[in-house]
Amino acid sequence: MAQHNKKEKIRNFRLALVDDETHKTLLVARFSKTNFLIAAVSAVVIICLGIYVVVAYTPIRTLIPGYPDARAKRAAIQNAIKIDSLELLVSRWELYSENMRRVLEGEDPVRIDSLIKKMAQSGKTEISDRQIREKDSILRMNVSKEEQFGLSVSKSRNLHIEGTHFFCPLKGIITQGYDPSIHPYIDITAPANSLVHAVLDGSVIYSGWSDDSGYTIQIQHANDIISIYKHNQKLLKKVGDKVSAGEPVAIVGNTGTLTTGEHLHFELWYKGEAVDPTKYINF
């Protein structure tokens, strides 16, 4: 029985730090195998957590192969602009080859106004009312389908902004994101003459021109939500007009002094405070 008790007894260890000259004990640490394992595992977890925090929240993460840095984002934006230019060039060559075929076959060549209509998909100098009505009908049809599943905002409900289904105002590239202190809005680039859409049902409370923002339109929505669209080439609605979610309200442009290219300056306000649109809208 005595031997059995000896085998079950917990063995303790001692780690001592002794001065080599005076043989005086400076530090003594006593531990068992269990305590040592717990301490080792805790140290490994703390080290891994520290490495994760350093990599995730410091510029060191840009050193990871494949992680997009600022140069990669700028290159993506430049490539998108080049693609738009190439699409425009391809459209011109298509019209040129079409005119060559017509001349060789004795037909009349395509007029220059036909060129503008043919290039309407990539960039137009003017959008007709008929084309706007056609796109408006398609958007209204999509909105009606979404309303069948209760996705759009109903007038009989009072929802918070988190429960609101927004329509994307403009499909493009976000060149400058939201910053609550210095940039409480976002900038979206898109091909010239792209349509700007209302994000929700509402009423136009401002539609006009300012030297800084160019052609600007503001829409009041339900639940204390306001959307603002700036630097437009042309406004399609006036003050007092009722608009539906997804309805065209402007044409993207480059008007005003505070702009450097074709883009939409978009602001979203909730209960008197600017909020980050990317948290609620899928661009």
C-alpha positions in Angstrom: 0.0 0.0 0.0 2.9 2.4 0.8 4.4 1.8 -2.6 1.1 2.5 -4.3 0.8 5.9 -2.6 4.3 6.8 -3.6 3.5 6.3 -7.3 0.4 8.5 -7.1 2.3 11.4 -5.4 2.6 14.5 -7.5 6.2 15.4 -8.3 7.2 19.0 -7.9 10.2 20.7 -9.5 12.2 23.7 -8.5 14.1 26.1 -10.7 16.6 28.3 -8.9 18.8 31.3 -9.9 22.0 31.3 -7.8 24.9 33.8 -7.8 28.0 32.0 -8.9 30.3 33.9 -6.6 28.3 34.2 -3.3 26.1 31.1 -3.9 23.2 33.3 -2.8 19.8 32.2 -4.2 18.3 35.1 -6.2 15.1 33.5 -7.5 13.3 30.3 -6.9 10.4 29.0 -9.0 8.5 25.9 -7.9 6.1 24.1 -10.3 4.6 20.8 -11.3 4.2 19.2 -14.7 0.6 20.4 -14.9 1.5 24.0 -14.1 4.4 23.9 -16.6 2.1 22.7 -19.4 -0.5 25.3 -18.6 2.1 28.1 -18.6 3.6 26.9 -21.9 0.2 26.7 -23.6 -0.7 30.1 -22.3 2.5 31.6 -23.6 2.0 30.1 -27.1 -1.6 31.5 -27.2 -0.4 35.0 -26.2 2.4 35.0 -28.7 0.0 33.9 -31.5 -2.5 36.5 -30.5 0.1 39.2 -30.5 1.4 38.2 -34.0 -2.2 38.3 -35.3 -2.9 41.8 -33.9 0.4 43.1 -35.3 -0.3 41.7 -38.8 -4.0 42.6 -38.9 -3.9 46.1 -37.6 -0.5 47.5 -38.7 1.0 48.2 -42.2 3.0 45.0 -41.8 0.1 43.2 -43.4 1.0 44.8 -46.8 4.2 42.7 -46.7 2.2 39.5 -47.0 2.4 38.1 -50.6 -0.9 38.7 -52.5 -2.3 41.3 -50.0 -3.5 44.4 -52.0 -1.7 47.6 -51.1 -2.4 51.1 -52.1 -0.5 50.7 -55.4 -2.5 47.6 -56.3 -5.8 49.5 -55.7 -4.6 52.5 -57.8 -3.6 50.1 -60.6 -7.1 48.5 -60.5 -8.7 51.9 -60.9 -6.4 52.8 -63.7 -7.0 49.5 -65.4 -10.8 50.0 -65.2 -10.4 53.5 -66.8 -8.2 52.0 -69.6 -10.9 49.3 -70.2 -13.5 51.9 -70.6 -11.3 53.7 -73.1 -10.6 50.5 -75.0 -14.3 49.8 -75.2 -14.9 53.2 -76.7 -12.1 52.7 -79.2 -13.5 49.2 -80.2 -16.9 50.8 -80.8 -15.3 53.4 -83.1 -13.5 50.7 -85.1 -16.7 48.7 -85.4 -18.4 51.7 -86.9 -15.5 52.4 -89.2 -15.5 48.8 -90.5 -19.3 49.1 -90.9 -18.9 52.3 -93.0 -16.2 50.6 -95.1 -18.6 47.7 -95.8 -21.4 50.0 -96.7 -19.3 52.1 -99.1 -17.9 49.0 -100.8 -21.5 47.6 -101.3 -22.8 51.0 -102.5 -24.8 51.8 -99.5 -24.9 55.1 -97.6 -22.4 55.3 -94.7 -23.6 55.6 -91.1 -24.0 59.3 -90.0 -22.1 60.8 -87.1 -25.3 60.9 -85.0 -25.6 57.2 -85.5 -22.1 56.8 -84.1 -23.3 58.6 -80.9 -26.2 56.2 -80.6 -24.0 53.2 -81.2 -21.6 54.2 -78.5 -24.4 54.8 -76.0 -23.5 51.7 -74.0 -20.0 52.8 -73.1 -20.4 56.6 -73.0 -22.9 59.0 -74.6 -22.8 62.8 -75.0 -26.6 62.9 -74.5 -29.3 60.5 -73.2 -32.7 60.8 -74.8 -35.9 60.8 -72.8 -37.1 57.6 -74.5 -33.9 55.7 -73.3 -34.4 57.0 -69.8 -38.0 55.8 -69.8 -37.0 52.4 -71.0 -34.3 52.0 -68.3 -36.8 53.4 -65.8 -39.4 50.7 -66.7 -36.8 47.9 -66.3 -35.8 49.2 -62.9 -39.4 49.6 -61.8 -40.0 45.9 -62.8 -37.0 44.8 -60.7 -38.2 46.8 -57.7 -41.7 45.3 -58.1 -40.2 41.8 -58.0 -38.2 42.6 -54.9 -41.4 44.0 -53.2 -43.1 40.7 -53.7 -40.7 39.3 -51.0 -41.0 42.3 -48.7 -37.5 43.6 -49.4 -38.3 47.2 -50.1 -39.3 49.8 -47.5 -43.0 49.8 -46.9 -44.8 53.1 -46.0 -46.7 51.3 -43.2 -43.5 50.2 -41.4 -41.1 52.3 -39.4 -37.8 50.5 -39.8 -34.3 51.4 -38.6 -31.7 52.0 -41.2 -30.2 48.5 -40.6 -33.5 47.0 -41.7 -33.8 49.1 -44.9 -33.2 47.7 -48.3 -31.4 50.3 -50.4 -31.0 50.4 -54.2 -27.5 51.0 -55.4 -27.2 54.6 -56.7 -24.4 53.8 -59.2 -22.5 50.7 -60.1 -18.8 51.7 -60.3 -15.5 51.8 -58.3 -15.3 53.5 -54.9 -12.2 55.7 -55.3 -12.4 57.3 -51.9 -14.2 55.7 -48.9 -16.0 57.0 -45.9 -14.1 58.7 -43.1 -16.2 60.2 -40.3 -13.8 63.0 -39.6 -12.4 64.2 -42.9 -14.5 62.5 -45.6 -18.0 61.6 -44.4 -19.2 60.4 -47.8 -17.9 58.2 -50.7 -16.8 58.9 -54.3 -17.8 56.5 -57.0 -16.3 56.6 -60.5 -18.3 55.2 -63.5 -18.4 55.7 -67.3 -19.5 59.1 -68.5 -23.3 59.6 -68.7 -24.1 56.7 -66.5 -27.5 57.0 -64.8 -27.7 57.8 -61.1 -30.6 56.1 -59.2 -32.6 56.9 -56.1 -31.7 54.6 -53.3 -35.2 54.6 -51.7 -38.7 56.0 -52.3 -38.9 59.6 -51.4 -39.3 63.3 -52.4 -36.8 65.7 -53.9 -36.1 68.5 -51.4 -33.3 70.1 -53.4 -32.3 70.2 -57.1 -29.9 72.8 -58.3 -26.4 74.1 -58.9 -23.6 75.2 -56.6 -20.1 76.3 -57.6 -18.4 73.7 -55.4 -20.7 70.7 -55.9 -22.0 71.3 -59.4 -25.5 69.9 -60.2 -26.8 68.4 -56.9 -29.9 66.6 -55.9 -31.2 65.8 -52.4 -33.9 63.3 -51.6 -35.9 62.9 -48.4 -36.8 59.3 -47.5 -38.9 57.8 -44.8 -37.4 57.1 -41.3 -35.4 60.3 -41.3 -33.1 59.2 -44.1 -31.7 61.7 -46.7 -29.5 60.8 -49.7 -27.4 63.4 -51.5 -25.9 63.1 -55.1 -23.4 65.7 -56.3 -21.2 66.6 -59.3 -23.9 65.4 -61.8 -23.9 66.3 -65.5 -27.6 66.7 -65.6 -30.5 66.5 -63.1 -33.6 64.6 -64.1 -35.9 65.6 -61.2 -36.9 68.9 -59.7 -37.9 70.0 -56.2 -41.2 68.4 -55.1 -41.0 65.4 -57.4 -41.8 62.0 -56.0 -39.3 59.3 -56.8 -39.2 55.5 -56.4 -36.3 53.3 -55.4 -34.1 52.7 -58.4 -35.6 55.5 -60.5 -33.1 57.6 -62.4 -32.6 61.1 -60.9 -29.4 62.3 -62.5 -26.6 61.6 -65.0 -23.1 61.2 -63.5 -20.8 64.0 -64.4 -17.8 66.2 -63.5 -19.4 69.6 -62.6 -18.3 71.9 -59.8 -14.9 73.1 -58.6 -14.4 70.3 -56.1 -14.1 67.4 -58.6 -11.2 65.9 -60.6 -13.1 63.6 -63.0 -16.3 61.8 -63.8 -17.7 60.5 -60.5 -20.6 60.6 -58.1 -20.2 62.2 -54.7 -22.8 60.3 -52.6 -23.9 61.1 -49.0 -26.3 59.1 -46.8 -27.7 60.8 -43.7 -29.7 59.2 -40.9 -31.4 61.2 -38.1 -29.2 64.2 -38.9 -25.9 62.3 -38.9 -23.8 61.2 -41.8 -23.4 57.3 -42.0 -21.2 55.0 -44.0 -23.2 54.0 -47.2 -21.1 50.9 -47.7 -22.5 49.4 -44.5 -26.0 49.3 -46.0 -25.6 49.3 -49.8 -23.8 46.8 -52.0 -21.8 48.8 -54.6 
